[in-house]
Amino acid sequence: MQKDKEKNNIAYIDAANLHNGIGSLGWKLDYARFRVWLSEKYSAKAAYLFIGLVPKYKDLYTHLQEAGFTLIFKETIYDGDGNIKGNCDADLVLQVTRDYYENKFNRAIIVASDGDYSSLVKFLREKGKMWAILSPANTRKCSILLKRTEAPIIYLNDKRSILEKRGP
């Protein structure tokens, strides 16, 4: 029975944080391989990818869905410099909280390096529902606020050999 519960895990992914963090480390993530790894390593039955909705990236969205991610879109705006802004932090926190109260997962996996998630991580730890933080940043760039939660942190750069996109 416990073994079945261990398979009821969900990964909550801040897409911009993941993309920018991996990019700053000088490599590209193979999203299909990442989704399989989340399933095999963390028994993630679902992987929610919180991402800004920009029509010109529809092919990317299709690719991510085909790789097994559930996309949760955030409406985007442009800042004064013309940069796209689609901050998904609050949406991710709300989804995790909703899923917790509806008892939809056994343990959560948070994919981000942003200290804004530290309160969420503390809450999940208190409730015995936190598995790990998967940080797309290196140890220096991962928020000290996340480190202070004492939740396990796995640095994706350490998994580069199995998660890196190969070829074009």
ChimeraX commands (.cxc) that place a marker at each C-alpha (Angstrom):
marker #1 position 0.00,0.00,0.00 radius 0.5
marker #1 position 2.75,2.49,0.92 radius 0.5
marker #1 position 4.51,1.70,-2.35 radius 0.5
marker #1 position 1.42,2.84,-4.27 radius 0.5
marker #1 position 1.32,6.12,-2.30 radius 0.5
marker #1 position 4.95,6.79,-3.20 radius 0.5
marker #1 position 3.89,6.90,-6.86 radius 0.5
marker #1 position 1.41,9.67,-6.19 radius 0.5
marker #1 position 3.90,12.55,-6.49 radius 0.5
marker #1 position 3.69,15.74,-8.51 radius 0.5
marker #1 position 6.45,17.98,-9.87 radius 0.5
marker #1 position 5.72,21.71,-9.91 radius 0.5
marker #1 position 8.05,23.52,-12.30 radius 0.5
marker #1 position 8.74,27.22,-12.72 radius 0.5
marker #1 position 9.46,27.10,-16.48 radius 0.5
marker #1 position 11.27,30.45,-16.74 radius 0.5
marker #1 position 13.41,29.64,-13.72 radius 0.5
marker #1 position 14.27,26.23,-15.17 radius 0.5
marker #1 position 15.05,27.53,-18.66 radius 0.5
marker #1 position 17.08,30.53,-17.50 radius 0.5
marker #1 position 18.91,28.59,-14.78 radius 0.5
marker #1 position 20.03,25.79,-17.09 radius 0.5
marker #1 position 20.90,28.31,-19.80 radius 0.5
marker #1 position 23.11,30.24,-17.40 radius 0.5
marker #1 position 25.04,27.02,-16.79 radius 0.5
marker #1 position 25.80,26.76,-20.51 radius 0.5
marker #1 position 23.70,23.79,-21.60 radius 0.5
marker #1 position 20.23,22.92,-22.86 radius 0.5
marker #1 position 17.77,20.64,-21.13 radius 0.5
marker #1 position 16.22,17.70,-22.97 radius 0.5
marker #1 position 12.66,18.14,-21.72 radius 0.5
marker #1 position 11.50,14.68,-22.81 radius 0.5
marker #1 position 14.40,13.06,-20.99 radius 0.5
marker #1 position 13.74,15.30,-17.96 radius 0.5
marker #1 position 10.09,14.17,-17.83 radius 0.5
marker #1 position 11.11,10.50,-17.92 radius 0.5
marker #1 position 13.69,11.15,-15.19 radius 0.5
marker #1 position 11.06,12.81,-13.01 radius 0.5
marker #1 position 8.87,9.73,-13.41 radius 0.5
marker #1 position 11.60,7.20,-12.77 radius 0.5
marker #1 position 13.53,8.98,-10.02 radius 0.5
marker #1 position 10.69,10.73,-8.17 radius 0.5
marker #1 position 7.63,8.70,-9.24 radius 0.5
marker #1 position 6.08,11.93,-10.55 radius 0.5
marker #1 position 2.70,10.95,-11.96 radius 0.5
marker #1 position 2.28,14.52,-13.16 radius 0.5
marker #1 position 4.61,17.40,-13.96 radius 0.5
marker #1 position 3.03,20.84,-14.04 radius 0.5
marker #1 position 5.01,23.38,-16.01 radius 0.5
marker #1 position 4.06,26.97,-15.15 radius 0.5
marker #1 position 4.82,29.05,-18.22 radius 0.5
marker #1 position 3.97,32.40,-19.79 radius 0.5
marker #1 position 1.65,32.24,-22.79 radius 0.5
marker #1 position 3.28,33.74,-25.87 radius 0.5
marker #1 position 1.59,32.75,-29.18 radius 0.5
marker #1 position 4.85,32.58,-31.17 radius 0.5
marker #1 position 6.00,29.68,-28.92 radius 0.5
marker #1 position 3.08,27.36,-29.77 radius 0.5
marker #1 position 5.43,24.75,-31.27 radius 0.5
marker #1 position 7.39,24.69,-28.00 radius 0.5
marker #1 position 4.16,24.21,-26.05 radius 0.5
marker #1 position 3.20,21.29,-28.29 radius 0.5
marker #1 position 6.64,19.72,-27.79 radius 0.5
marker #1 position 6.40,20.08,-24.01 radius 0.5
marker #1 position 2.93,18.53,-23.94 radius 0.5
marker #1 position 4.10,15.65,-26.12 radius 0.5
marker #1 position 6.96,15.11,-23.64 radius 0.5
marker #1 position 4.36,14.61,-20.90 radius 0.5
marker #1 position 4.15,17.97,-19.17 radius 0.5
marker #1 position 0.87,19.59,-18.17 radius 0.5
marker #1 position 1.20,23.24,-19.09 radius 0.5
marker #1 position -0.31,25.86,-16.79 radius 0.5
marker #1 position -0.30,29.12,-18.70 radius 0.5
marker #1 position 0.15,32.58,-17.27 radius 0.5
marker #1 position -0.96,35.63,-19.21 radius 0.5
marker #1 position 2.05,37.73,-20.19 radius 0.5
marker #1 position 2.65,41.45,-20.45 radius 0.5
marker #1 position 5.55,43.53,-21.73 radius 0.5
marker #1 position 7.67,45.70,-19.47 radius 0.5
marker #1 position 8.89,49.19,-20.38 radius 0.5
marker #1 position 11.86,47.73,-22.29 radius 0.5
marker #1 position 9.69,45.39,-24.38 radius 0.5
marker #1 position 10.65,42.27,-22.42 radius 0.5
marker #1 position 7.99,39.63,-21.83 radius 0.5
marker #1 position 6.89,39.28,-18.21 radius 0.5
marker #1 position 4.84,36.32,-17.02 radius 0.5
marker #1 position 5.63,35.77,-13.37 radius 0.5
marker #1 position 4.20,32.35,-12.43 radius 0.5
marker #1 position 5.27,32.18,-8.78 radius 0.5
marker #1 position 1.85,32.88,-7.26 radius 0.5
marker #1 position 0.14,30.47,-9.66 radius 0.5
marker #1 position 2.55,27.68,-8.75 radius 0.5
marker #1 position 2.11,28.28,-5.02 radius 0.5
marker #1 position -1.67,28.38,-5.35 radius 0.5
marker #1 position -1.73,25.14,-7.38 radius 0.5
marker #1 position 0.43,23.29,-4.85 radius 0.5
marker #1 position -1.73,24.59,-1.99 radius 0.5
marker #1 position -4.94,23.61,-3.75 radius 0.5
marker #1 position -3.58,20.15,-4.56 radius 0.5
marker #1 position -2.45,19.70,-0.97 radius 0.5
marker #1 position -5.86,20.55,0.46 radius 0.5
marker #1 position -7.56,18.31,-2.12 radius 0.5
marker #1 position -5.11,15.50,-1.21 radius 0.5
marker #1 position -3.95,15.07,-4.80 radius 0.5
marker #1 position -0.35,14.07,-4.08 radius 0.5
marker #1 position 1.76,12.22,-1.58 radius 0.5
marker #1 position 4.86,14.37,-1.99 radius 0.5
marker #1 position 5.78,17.42,-4.04 radius 0.5
marker #1 position 8.88,18.12,-6.08 radius 0.5
marker #1 position 9.55,21.84,-6.63 radius 0.5
marker #1 position 11.73,22.76,-9.62 radius 0.5
marker #1 position 13.10,26.25,-9.02 radius 0.5
marker #1 position 15.96,28.15,-7.40 radius 0.5
marker #1 position 13.88,31.14,-6.38 radius 0.5
marker #1 position 13.66,32.09,-2.71 radius 0.5
marker #1 position 10.04,33.16,-3.24 radius 0.5
marker #1 position 9.17,29.48,-2.85 radius 0.5
marker #1 position 10.76,29.10,0.60 radius 0.5
marker #1 position 7.49,29.61,2.49 radius 0.5
marker #1 position 5.83,26.96,0.33 radius 0.5
marker #1 position 8.69,24.54,0.94 radius 0.5
marker #1 position 8.51,25.15,4.70 radius 0.5
marker #1 position 4.75,24.50,4.64 radius 0.5
marker #1 position 5.17,21.26,2.69 radius 0.5
marker #1 position 7.93,20.11,5.04 radius 0.5
marker #1 position 5.76,20.78,8.08 radius 0.5
marker #1 position 3.01,18.68,6.52 radius 0.5
marker #1 position 5.39,15.85,5.51 radius 0.5
marker #1 position 4.62,16.46,1.83 radius 0.5
marker #1 position 7.95,17.76,0.51 radius 0.5
marker #1 position 10.24,15.43,-1.43 radius 0.5
marker #1 position 12.93,17.68,-2.88 radius 0.5
marker #1 position 13.84,20.92,-4.55 radius 0.5
marker #1 position 15.40,20.46,-7.98 radius 0.5
marker #1 position 17.51,23.54,-8.53 radius 0.5
marker #1 position 18.38,24.61,-12.08 radius 0.5
marker #1 position 21.03,26.93,-10.64 radius 0.5
marker #1 position 24.40,26.08,-9.18 radius 0.5
marker #1 position 24.94,26.12,-5.43 radius 0.5
marker #1 position 26.01,29.79,-5.43 radius 0.5
marker #1 position 22.93,30.96,-7.36 radius 0.5
marker #1 position 20.32,28.85,-5.54 radius 0.5
marker #1 position 18.55,31.08,-3.03 radius 0.5
marker #1 position 19.82,31.00,0.54 radius 0.5
marker #1 position 16.15,31.11,1.57 radius 0.5
marker #1 position 15.60,27.71,-0.05 radius 0.5
marker #1 position 18.75,26.35,1.55 radius 0.5
marker #1 position 17.55,27.46,4.97 radius 0.5
marker #1 position 14.38,25.33,4.62 radius 0.5
marker #1 position 16.61,22.27,5.04 radius 0.5
marker #1 position 14.67,20.50,2.30 radius 0.5
marker #1 position 16.81,18.23,0.13 radius 0.5
marker #1 position 18.18,20.20,-2.84 radius 0.5
marker #1 position 19.30,18.37,-5.97 radius 0.5
marker #1 position 21.28,20.50,-8.40 radius 0.5
marker #1 position 20.30,19.71,-11.98 radius 0.5
marker #1 position 23.77,20.64,-13.18 radius 0.5
marker #1 position 24.97,17.51,-11.34 radius 0.5
marker #1 position 22.58,15.52,-13.60 radius 0.5
marker #1 position 23.76,17.19,-16.80 radius 0.5
marker #1 position 25.13,13.96,-18.28 radius 0.5
marker #1 position 21.66,12.39,-18.29 radius 0.5
marker #1 position 19.48,15.48,-18.87 radius 0.5
marker #1 position 21.39,17.47,-21.48 radius 0.5
marker #1 position 19.94,17.85,-24.95 radius 0.5
marker #1 position 22.17,16.21,-27.53 radius 0.5
marker #1 position 22.33,17.26,-31.15 radius 0.5
marker #1 position 20.64,20.31,-32.73 radius 0.5
marker link #1:1,2 radius 0.2
marker link #1:2,3 radius 0.2
marker link #1:3,4 radius 0.2
marker link #1:4,5 radius 0.2
marker link #1:5,6 radius 0.2
marker link #1:6,7 radius 0.2
marker link #1:7,8 radius 0.2
marker link #1:8,9 radius 0.2
marker link #1:9,10 radius 0.2
marker link #1:10,11 radius 0.2
marker link #1:11,12 radius 0.2
marker link #1:12,13 radius 0.2
marker link #1:13,14 radius 0.2
marker link #1:14,15 radius 0.2
marker link #1:15,16 radius 0.2
marker link #1:16,17 radius 0.2
marker link #1:17,18 radius 0.2
marker link #1:18,19 radius 0.2
marker link #1:19,20 radius 0.2
marker link #1:20,21 radius 0.2
marker link #1:21,22 radius 0.2
marker link #1:22,23 radius 0.2
marker link #1:23,24 radius 0.2
marker link #1:24,25 radius 0.2
marker link #1:25,26 radius 0.2
marker link #1:26,27 radius 0.2
marker link #1:27,28 radius 0.2
marker link #1:28,29 radius 0.2
marker link #1:29,30 radius 0.2
marker link #1:30,31 radius 0.2
marker link #1:31,32 radius 0.2
marker link #1:32,33 radius 0.2
marker link #1:33,34 radius 0.2
marker link #1:34,35 radius 0.2
marker link #1:35,36 radius 0.2
marker link #1:36,37 radius 0.2
marker link #1:37,38 radius 0.2
marker link #1:38,39 radius 0.2
marker link #1:39,40 radius 0.2
marker link #1:40,41 radius 0.2
marker link #1:41,42 radius 0.2
marker link #1:42,43 radius 0.2
marker link #1:43,44 radius 0.2
marker link #1:44,45 radius 0.2
marker link #1:45,46 radius 0.2
marker link #1:46,47 radius 0.2
marker link #1:47,48 radius 0.2
marker link #1:48,49 radius 0.2
marker link #1:49,50 radius 0.2
marker link #1:50,51 radius 0.2
marker link #1:51,52 radius 0.2
marker link #1:52,53 radius 0.2
marker link #1:53,54 radius 0.2
marker link #1:54,55 radius 0.2
marker link #1:55,56 radius 0.2
marker link #1:56,57 radius 0.2
marker link #1:57,58 radius 0.2
marker link #1:58,59 radius 0.2
marker link #1:59,60 radius 0.2
marker link #1:60,61 radius 0.2
marker link #1:61,62 radius 0.2
marker link #1:62,63 radius 0.2
marker link #1:63,64 radius 0.2
marker link #1:64,65 radius 0.2
marker link #1:65,66 radius 0.2
marker link #1:66,67 radius 0.2
marker link #1:67,68 radius 0.2
marker link #1:68,69 radius 0.2
marker link #1:69,70 radius 0.2
marker link #1:70,71 radius 0.2
marker link #1:71,72 radius 0.2
marker link #1:72,73 radius 0.2
marker link #1:73,74 radius 0.2
marker link #1:74,75 radius 0.2
marker link #1:75,76 radius 0.2
marker link #1:76,77 radius 0.2
marker link #1:77,78 radius 0.2
marker link #1:78,79 radius 0.2
marker link #1:79,80 radius 0.2
marker link #1:80,81 radius 0.2
marker link #1:81,82 radius 0.2
marker link #1:82,83 radius 0.2
marker link #1:83,84 radius 0.2
marker link #1:84,85 radius 0.2
marker link #1:85,86 radius 0.2
marker link #1:86,87 radius 0.2
marker link #1:87,88 radius 0.2
marker link #1:88,89 radius 0.2
marker link #1:89,90 radius 0.2
marker link #1:90,91 radius 0.2
marker link #1:91,92 radius 0.2
marker link #1:92,93 radius 0.2
marker link #1:93,94 radius 0.2
marker link #1:94,95 radius 0.2
marker link #1:95,96 radius 0.2
marker link #1:96,97 radius 0.2
marker link #1:97,98 radius 0.2
marker link #1:98,99 radius 0.2
marker link #1:99,100 radius 0.2
marker link #1:100,101 radius 0.2
marker link #1:101,102 radius 0.2
marker link #1:102,103 radius 0.2
marker link #1:103,104 radius 0.2
marker link #1:104,105 radius 0.2
marker link #1:105,106 radius 0.2
marker link #1:106,107 radius 0.2
marker link #1:107,108 radius 0.2
marker link #1:108,109 radius 0.2
marker link #1:109,110 radius 0.2
marker link #1:110,111 radius 0.2
marker link #1:111,112 radius 0.2
marker link #1:112,113 radius 0.2
marker link #1:113,114 radius 0.2
marker link #1:114,115 radius 0.2
marker link #1:115,116 radius 0.2
marker link #1:116,117 radius 0.2
marker link #1:117,118 radius 0.2
marker link #1:118,119 radius 0.2
marker link #1:119,120 radius 0.2
marker link #1:120,121 radius 0.2
marker link #1:121,122 radius 0.2
marker link #1:122,123 radius 0.2
marker link #1:123,124 radius 0.2
marker link #1:124,125 radius 0.2
marker link #1:125,126 radius 0.2
marker link #1:126,127 radius 0.2
marker link #1:127,128 radius 0.2
marker link #1:128,129 radius 0.2
marker link #1:129,130 radius 0.2
marker link #1:130,131 radius 0.2
marker link #1:131,132 radius 0.2
marker link #1:132,133 radius 0.2
marker link #1:133,134 radius 0.2
marker link #1:134,135 radius 0.2
marker link #1:135,136 radius 0.2
marker link #1:136,137 radius 0.2
marker link #1:137,138 radius 0.2
marker link #1:138,139 radius 0.2
marker link #1:139,140 radius 0.2
marker link #1:140,141 radius 0.2
marker link #1:141,142 radius 0.2
marker link #1:142,143 radius 0.2
marker link #1:143,144 radius 0.2
marker link #1:144,145 radius 0.2
marker link #1:145,146 radius 0.2
marker link #1:146,147 radius 0.2
marker link #1:147,148 radius 0.2
marker link #1:148,149 radius 0.2
marker link #1:149,150 radius 0.2
marker link #1:150,151 radius 0.2
marker link #1:151,152 radius 0.2
marker link #1:152,153 radius 0.2
marker link #1:153,154 radius 0.2
marker link #1:154,155 radius 0.2
marker link #1:155,156 radius 0.2
marker link #1:156,157 radius 0.2
marker link #1:157,158 radius 0.2
marker link #1:158,159 radius 0.2
marker link #1:159,160 radius 0.2
marker link #1:160,161 radius 0.2
marker link #1:161,162 radius 0.2
marker link #1:162,163 radius 0.2
marker link #1:163,164 radius 0.2
marker link #1:164,165 radius 0.2
marker link #1:165,166 radius 0.2
marker link #1:166,167 radius 0.2
marker link #1:167,168 radius 0.2
view
